[in-house]
Amino acid sequence: MQASWQKWIPLSGILFVVLFIIGFVLAVGPETGTDQSDQEILDWYAKSSHQTLAFAGAYLLALAGVAMLLFVNRLRAVVSEAEGARPVFAPFILGSGVVFVVSVAVAGAAFAAVAAGVKFGNEPLPANADLMRFLPQLGYVLILILGMFPLIFAMLTTAYASMRHKIFASWFNWLTIVCGILLLFAAAFFPMIALGVWLIAASIVLMKHQPGTTAAA
């Protein structure tokens, strides 16, 4: 029997959304596109307060990863319980979630590498802005492509397992599929809203599917 505090674990999906948004905003710093000059980027990174904010953002992204691990593991537990003694889909859900979490953590390091090196490693600020332009782009690729596709696989696997074993409500299964399809275009960034929508909905749904309720049903 689970401890009383464990029933709140599903809300870690919502916690991820909050921590990810705040951490991302703090960690990425200025826009590193063509609309920012090299000097503007260098001036931003030269400020001690900005360096601290970037490092804090990476820290929050790491915490967001922990929240996502808790969420994915609870999702795995519910699906595994429905599958029975020999789960097929549950291990894929957990494994894909772990890949996404690692991608977020490494992306956070890429976002804050220069700021942390200058602030805490006493390293000199790079002479040009090329490094500060491309490291954030690496972070975007890690989250929006390398990490997102495994997570999409976990979402679609969840929907299929739910339909097969009648775990979650039909509306949630179709919401999962729609959000998963939208996230295929996450490289455009705006479709990332679908991830937040799904995690909030999934957190609420999982609150009603505590371990043991599936078997009882």
C-alpha positions as CSV (number, residue, x, y, z in Angstrom):
1,M,0.0,0.0,0.0
2,Q,1.4,3.4,-1.0
3,A,2.1,6.1,1.5
4,S,-0.3,9.0,1.7
5,W,2.1,11.5,0.1
6,Q,2.6,9.2,-2.9
7,K,-0.9,9.9,-4.2
8,W,0.3,13.4,-5.1
9,I,3.0,12.1,-7.4
10,P,0.9,12.5,-10.6
11,L,1.0,16.2,-10.0
12,S,4.7,16.1,-10.8
13,G,3.6,16.4,-14.5
14,I,2.2,19.9,-13.7
15,L,5.3,20.7,-11.6
16,F,7.5,19.9,-14.7
17,V,5.5,22.4,-16.8
18,V,6.0,25.1,-14.2
19,L,9.7,24.4,-13.6
20,F,10.5,24.0,-17.3
21,I,8.9,27.3,-18.4
22,I,10.7,29.3,-15.6
23,G,14.0,27.4,-16.1
24,F,13.9,27.8,-19.9
25,V,13.1,31.5,-19.8
26,L,16.0,32.1,-17.3
27,A,18.5,29.8,-19.0
28,V,18.3,30.8,-22.6
29,G,19.0,34.5,-22.0
30,P,18.7,36.8,-25.0
31,E,17.4,35.7,-28.4
32,T,20.4,34.4,-30.2
33,G,19.0,34.8,-33.7
34,T,20.1,37.2,-36.4
35,D,18.2,40.1,-34.8
36,Q,20.8,40.3,-32.1
37,S,24.2,41.8,-32.8
38,D,27.4,40.1,-31.4
39,Q,27.9,43.0,-29.1
40,E,24.4,42.8,-27.6
41,I,24.9,39.1,-26.8
42,L,28.4,39.8,-25.3
43,D,27.0,42.6,-23.2
44,W,24.2,40.3,-21.9
45,Y,26.6,37.6,-20.9
46,A,29.0,40.1,-19.3
47,K,26.6,41.0,-16.6
48,S,26.9,39.0,-13.4
49,S,23.2,39.0,-12.7
50,H,22.5,37.5,-16.1
51,Q,25.1,34.8,-15.5
52,T,23.4,33.9,-12.3
53,L,20.0,33.8,-13.9
54,A,21.2,31.5,-16.7
55,F,22.8,29.1,-14.1
56,A,19.6,29.2,-12.0
57,G,17.6,28.4,-15.1
58,A,19.7,25.3,-15.8
59,Y,19.2,24.3,-12.2
60,L,15.5,24.5,-12.6
61,L,15.6,22.5,-15.8
62,A,17.4,19.8,-13.9
63,L,14.7,19.8,-11.2
64,A,12.1,19.7,-14.0
65,G,13.7,16.6,-15.2
66,V,13.3,15.0,-11.7
67,A,9.6,15.9,-11.8
68,M,9.3,14.3,-15.2
69,L,10.9,11.1,-14.0
70,L,8.4,10.9,-11.1
71,F,5.5,11.5,-13.6
72,V,6.7,9.0,-16.2
73,N,7.3,6.3,-13.6
74,R,3.8,6.7,-12.2
75,L,2.4,6.5,-15.8
76,R,4.5,3.4,-16.3
77,A,3.1,1.9,-13.1
78,V,-0.5,2.4,-14.0
79,V,0.0,1.0,-17.5
80,S,2.1,-2.0,-16.2
81,E,-0.6,-2.8,-13.7
82,A,-3.2,-2.9,-16.4
83,E,-1.0,-5.1,-18.6
84,G,-0.5,-7.7,-16.0
85,A,2.5,-10.0,-15.2
86,R,4.3,-9.5,-18.5
87,P,4.1,-5.8,-19.4
88,V,5.0,-4.9,-23.0
89,F,4.3,-1.2,-23.3
90,A,5.2,0.1,-19.8
91,P,9.0,-0.4,-20.2
92,F,9.0,1.6,-23.4
93,I,7.1,4.5,-21.7
94,L,9.7,4.7,-18.9
95,G,12.7,4.3,-21.2
96,S,11.5,7.0,-23.6
97,G,10.8,9.3,-20.7
98,V,14.3,8.9,-19.4
99,V,15.8,9.8,-22.8
100,F,13.7,13.0,-22.8
101,V,14.8,13.9,-19.2
102,V,18.5,13.4,-20.2
103,S,18.0,15.6,-23.2
104,V,16.5,18.4,-21.0
105,A,19.3,18.1,-18.5
106,V,22.0,18.3,-21.2
107,A,20.2,21.2,-22.9
108,G,20.2,23.1,-19.6
109,A,23.9,22.6,-19.4
110,A,24.3,23.9,-23.0
111,F,22.2,27.0,-22.2
112,A,24.2,27.9,-19.1
113,A,27.7,26.6,-20.0
114,V,29.2,30.0,-20.8
115,A,27.5,31.8,-18.0
116,A,28.5,29.2,-15.4
117,G,32.1,29.1,-16.7
118,V,32.4,32.9,-16.4
119,K,30.5,33.2,-13.1
120,F,31.8,30.3,-11.1
121,G,34.9,29.1,-13.0
122,N,36.5,32.5,-13.4
123,E,36.8,31.8,-17.1
124,P,37.2,34.8,-19.5
125,L,34.2,35.7,-21.6
126,P,34.7,34.4,-25.2
127,A,36.1,37.1,-27.5
128,N,33.2,36.7,-30.0
129,A,29.5,35.7,-29.7
130,D,29.7,32.6,-31.9
131,L,29.8,30.2,-28.9
132,M,26.9,32.0,-27.2
133,R,24.9,31.7,-30.5
134,F,25.4,28.0,-31.1
135,L,25.3,26.5,-27.6
136,P,21.6,27.6,-27.1
137,Q,20.9,26.2,-30.6
138,L,22.3,22.8,-29.4
139,G,20.0,23.0,-26.4
140,Y,17.0,23.6,-28.7
141,V,17.9,20.6,-30.8
142,L,18.3,18.4,-27.8
143,I,14.9,19.2,-26.4
144,L,12.8,19.8,-29.5
145,I,14.1,16.9,-31.6
146,L,16.4,14.4,-29.9
147,G,14.4,14.4,-26.7
148,M,10.9,15.1,-28.1
149,F,10.7,12.1,-30.5
150,P,11.2,9.5,-27.7
151,L,8.6,11.4,-25.6
152,I,6.2,11.3,-28.5
153,F,6.8,7.6,-28.7
154,A,5.9,7.3,-25.0
155,M,2.7,9.3,-25.5
156,L,1.5,7.3,-28.5
157,T,2.5,4.0,-26.7
158,T,0.4,5.2,-23.7
159,A,-2.6,5.9,-25.9
160,Y,-2.4,2.5,-27.6
161,A,-1.9,0.6,-24.4
162,S,-4.8,2.5,-22.9
163,M,-7.1,1.7,-25.8
164,R,-6.1,-2.0,-25.8
165,H,-6.5,-2.5,-22.0
166,K,-9.2,0.2,-21.4
167,I,-7.0,2.1,-18.9
168,F,-8.0,5.8,-19.4
169,A,-11.0,7.6,-20.8
170,S,-11.4,7.8,-24.6
171,W,-11.1,11.6,-24.6
172,F,-7.7,11.4,-22.9
173,N,-6.5,8.7,-25.4
174,W,-7.4,10.9,-28.4
175,L,-6.0,14.0,-26.7
176,T,-2.7,12.1,-26.2
177,I,-2.6,11.2,-29.9
178,V,-3.4,14.7,-31.1
179,C,-0.8,16.2,-28.8
180,G,1.7,13.6,-29.9
181,I,1.1,14.5,-33.6
182,L,1.5,18.2,-32.9
183,L,4.8,17.6,-31.1
184,L,6.2,16.1,-34.3
185,F,6.5,19.8,-35.3
186,A,8.0,20.9,-32.0
187,A,11.1,22.2,-33.8
188,A,8.9,25.2,-34.6
189,F,8.7,25.7,-30.8
190,F,5.1,26.9,-30.7
191,P,3.7,23.3,-30.8
192,M,5.5,22.8,-27.5
193,I,2.2,24.1,-25.9
194,A,0.8,20.7,-26.7
195,L,3.2,19.1,-24.2
196,G,2.0,21.4,-21.4
197,V,-1.6,20.7,-22.3
198,W,-1.0,16.9,-22.3
199,L,1.0,16.9,-19.0
200,I,-1.7,18.9,-17.2
201,A,-4.4,16.6,-18.4
202,A,-2.4,13.5,-17.7
203,S,-1.6,14.6,-14.2
204,I,-5.3,15.1,-13.5
205,V,-6.2,11.8,-15.0
206,L,-3.5,9.9,-13.1
207,M,-4.8,11.3,-9.9
208,K,-7.8,9.2,-10.5
209,H,-5.7,6.1,-11.4
210,Q,-3.7,5.5,-8.3
211,P,-1.9,2.1,-8.1
212,G,-4.4,-0.6,-7.3
213,T,-7.4,1.1,-8.8
214,T,-6.9,-0.4,-12.2
215,A,-6.8,-4.0,-10.8
216,A,-9.8,-3.2,-8.6
217,A,-11.7,-2.0,-11.6
